[in-house]
């Protein structure tokens, strides 16, 4: 049995090594989303067939079996044509379940991400403690047998009922003692992730898929850093609204783009639900860089500088390249708010830039 466990542990370590080696590929694909659970994902690992010798007749014609002519089949026997049915077995991929915390640790090592230090006093107090206290009242499941008989013995000796020649104890109700939990406030770090995305007509399916991949890895890392995480989704075109996760990644509008509407809704949510004194706040905005007017861009800069950035741990802007987007908004951000340390911007031209964008967003340790 011990040998089986050792072999199983070795196999799991080999599998994790394979996952770590392929992590860069997973960072640019949505392969894990359909296999995601609450606490784990199923990662497909192609099976590797060990090489072995195969004995057979060497008196065959064809390339690789002596001299051959141009046009001869490579295997000497191949007669199947493209599109015809086959009789061989297909190759299957092995799926291995990996905890999200373990996946986050792999991400941290791959991108060299620092652990996050919660800003200021951003922690909630929750009830904690151990059952190290004794009470005279409580449920029978928590009855302390030794303390109960000790109390019965003290009562019996004090009342003169104790007979050393006949040491018999029958506890009564007043003798019962119970384990109890002594409440102790414990720090409970909490964070909220606010994802905002432009869903106007210029943001196509590929752009939304890139945003989806980024959001998955960002959420995975931040969940490994905090005890409690809430995620809020906001979409906008000319107007903004809060939606659920499914709508966030699949909703598409055909209207214009007014970025300030998303920032105003984000600020309203922070003011009413997520006080900076109690929450670590992370805001992420994804767009192709188009905004409807220079005046609205100025409004966005004012909201960020005076209202949003002072309230959040970090504000991240990810600009996804689109055939219809100008990319101007990132330029305006970098020029107007260059001195804001809590503002991080990144450009994603294609999927190969996703890992660098994630590193930029999470590499500050805020």
Secondary structure, 3 states (H helix, E strand, C coil): CHHHHHHHHHHHHHHHHHHHHCHHHHCCCCCCHHHECCCEEEEEEECCCCCCCCCCCCCCCCCCCCCCCCCCCCCCCCCCCCCCCCCCCCCCEEEEEEEHHHHHHHHHHHHCCCCCCCCCCCEEEEEECCCCEEECCCCHHHECHHHHHHHHHHHHHHCCCCCHHHCCCCCCHHHCCEEECCCEEEEEEEEEEEEEEECCCCCCHHHHHHHHHHHHHHHHHHHHHCCEEEEEEEEECCCEEEECHHHHHHCCCCCCCCHHHHHHHHHHHHHHHCCCCCCEEEEEEEECCCCCCHHHHHHHHHHHHHHHHHHCCEEEEEEECCCCCCCHHHHHHHHHCCCCCCEEEEEECCHHHHHHHHHHHHCCCC
